[in-house]
Amino acid sequence: MARKIGSRYTAYQILGRGSAGTVWLGEGPDGAVAIKLLRDDLSADQELVGRFVQERAALVSLDHPHVVGIRDLVVDGNDLALVMDLVRGVNLRSRLDRERRLPPGEAVAVAADIADALAAAHAAGYVHRDVKPENILLDESTGAALLSDFGVAKLIDEPSRAGGRRVVGTPDYVAPEIVEGLPPRAAVDIYALATVLYELLAGFTPFGGGHPGAVLRRHVTEAVAPLPGIPDDLWRLLHQCLAKGPASRLRAGEVASRLRELLPHLAGLPVLDIDEPDTEPAPAPAPTGYEDHQEPLPARSAVPLVQGATAADPESANRDTHTSMRVPGPQELAGGALGTARAPRAPGLPRAGSARHRAAERRRRLKLAAVATVAAATLGVGGWLALGGDDGDSSKPAVDQSTP
């Protein structure tokens, strides 16, 4: 059923849903468009509407071939909508769901396009704050990757809306400085992009898995695990962009340039041969002040990390766009990791701490004990032979080999 959006646009068909709103296929004066109609509670917030209106000119001015352009902003009654360029294709999450991981060359090409987009945005004074596969569109006509949802995280992430210090993002892709309560700078986008690239290569994010509180802790406290079989130059670049300190990361333009330099060397390489993460259940987490759920939590969703918050309806969310999170305190961050980290490993090797790993450790210890026993027995026989005995009788005279 058609729906009027303001006086110039008509929405015809729902293309997707996220926690920030619903994306429609629409028509405007210049042809087909995508219309992001924001949630009712957002459109009812007059302060938020005012911020959108103030930011309109800057959002519309961000023109780059790897950015999904915003053409217009509509404020009409209860409707608050962003009118965007229509990109015919799928988002990167859909492709990952279908293929699990990409060959290094294809993964790097996508990341290079998004790094170019971030370089343009950062030069214009914009930090995206929510770089992840759901916000990366793959244009089927050109093969290019485009970054979408600029401005939404910034405008929604305000203390007045959250009743205290909150961040808007997705736990798997949040930079350590955000978890520690520092203001988001351009480096948070580099960290998120490197996390996306890691996921494209491995099939899972470097710190994801288990309870969202554990994911946040790992960003701050754990080192990224190397990927088996990854080319050295690509790993060094990825490792630098996942540095805990923002100042240690490269700038977006440098990332784009170095990724494109690597492309010729990655052509034709197959996907990395990495085992899938184990699916055995993780031990129950100890209370951290985050929990407000009785059901198991998914790896990625709009999970509230503060008691009393409500998650987005899973039936109306397509791997939801934003999560509102309370910044955890120092004591919470100091706790041990909860849940199961999905560390990469070569095929056939068990995950550390898993049942397979414990069984392998027991076999290894038994083998070492057997080797030690054999070694001890060998040393005992050798010592006995050195004494010249064959039956332990010391009364036999020794042969005198001295010269008379």
Rosetta blueprint (number, residue, H / E / L):
1 M L
2 A L
3 R E
4 K E
5 I E
6 G L
7 S L
8 R L
9 Y E
10 T E
11 A E
12 Y E
13 Q E
14 I E
15 L E
16 G E
17 R E
18 G L
19 S L
20 A L
21 G E
22 T E
23 V E
24 W E
25 L E
26 G E
27 E E
28 G E
29 P L
30 D L
31 G E
32 A E
33 V E
34 A E
35 I E
36 K E
37 L E
38 L E
39 R L
40 D H
41 D H
42 L H
43 S H
44 A L
45 D L
46 Q H
47 E H
48 L H
49 V H
50 G H
51 R H
52 F H
53 V H
54 Q H
55 E H
56 R H
57 A H
58 A H
59 L H
60 V H
61 S H
62 L L
63 D L
64 H L
65 P L
66 H L
67 V E
68 V L
69 G L
70 I E
71 R E
72 D E
73 L E
74 V E
75 V E
76 D E
77 G L
78 N L
79 D E
80 L E
81 A E
82 L E
83 V E
84 M E
85 D L
86 L L
87 V L
88 R L
89 G E
90 V E
91 N E
92 L H
93 R H
94 S H
95 R H
96 L H
97 D H
98 R H
99 E H
100 R L
101 R L
102 L L
103 P L
104 P H
105 G H
106 E H
107 A H
108 V H
109 A H
110 V H
111 A H
112 A H
113 D H
114 I H
115 A H
116 D H
117 A H
118 L H
119 A H
120 A H
121 A H
122 H H
123 A H
124 A L
125 G L
126 Y L
127 V L
128 H L
129 R L
130 D L
131 V L
132 K L
133 P H
134 E H
135 N H
136 I E
137 L E
138 L E
139 D E
140 E L
141 S L
142 T L
143 G L
144 A L
145 A E
146 L E
147 L E
148 S L
149 D L
150 F L
151 G L
152 V H
153 A H
154 K H
155 L H
156 I H
157 D L
158 E L
159 P H
160 S H
161 R H
162 A H
163 G L
164 G L
165 R L
166 R E
167 V E
168 V E
169 G E
170 T L
171 P H
172 D H
173 Y H
174 V L
175 A L
176 P H
177 E H
178 I H
179 V H
180 E L
181 G L
182 L L
183 P L
184 P L
185 R L
186 A H
187 A H
188 V H
189 D H
190 I H
191 Y H
192 A H
193 L H
194 A H
195 T H
196 V H
197 L H
198 Y H
199 E H
200 L H
201 L H
202 A H
203 G L
204 F L
205 T L
206 P L
207 F L
208 G L
209 G L
210 G L
211 H L
212 P H
213 G H
214 A H
215 V H
216 L H
217 R H
218 R H
219 H H
220 V H
221 T H
222 E L
223 A L
224 V L
225 A L
226 P L
227 L L
228 P L
229 G L
230 I L
231 P L
232 D H
233 D H
234 L H
235 W H
236 R H
237 L H
238 L H
239 H H
240 Q H
241 C H
242 L L
243 A L
244 K L
245 G L
246 P H
247 A H
248 S H
249 R L
250 L L
251 R L
252 A H
253 G H
254 E H
255 V H
256 A H
257 S H
258 R H
259 L H
260 R H
261 E H
262 L H
263 L H
264 P H
265 H H
266 L H
267 A L
268 G L
269 L L
270 P L
271 V L
272 L L
273 D L
274 I L
275 D L
276 E L
277 P L
278 D L
279 T L
280 E L
281 P L
282 A L
283 P L
284 A L
285 P L
286 A L
287 P L
288 T L
289 G L
290 Y L
291 E L
292 D L
293 H L
294 Q L
295 E L
296 P L
297 L L
298 P L
299 A L
300 R L
301 S L
302 A L
303 V L
304 P L
305 L L
306 V L
307 Q L
308 G L
309 A L
310 T L
311 A L
312 A L
313 D L
314 P H
315 E H
316 S H
317 A L
318 N L
319 R L
320 D L
321 T L
322 H L
323 T E
324 S E
325 M E
326 R E
327 V L
328 P L
329 G L
330 P H
331 Q H
332 E H
333 L H
334 A H
335 G L
336 G L
337 A L
338 L L
339 G L
340 T L
341 A L
342 R L
343 A L
344 P L
345 R L
346 A L
347 P L
348 G L
349 L L
350 P L
351 R L
352 A L
353 G L
354 S L
355 A H
356 R H
357 H H
358 R H
359 A H
360 A H
361 E H
362 R H
363 R H
364 R H
365 R H
366 L H
367 K H
368 L H
369 A H
370 A H
371 V H
372 A H
373 T H
374 V H
375 A H
376 A H
377 A H
378 T H
379 L H
380 G H
381 V H
382 G H
383 G H
384 W H
385 L H
386 A H
387 L L
388 G L
389 G L
390 D L
391 D L
392 G L
393 D L
394 S L
395 S L
396 K L
397 P L
398 A L
399 V L
400 D L
401 Q L
402 S L
403 T L
404 P L
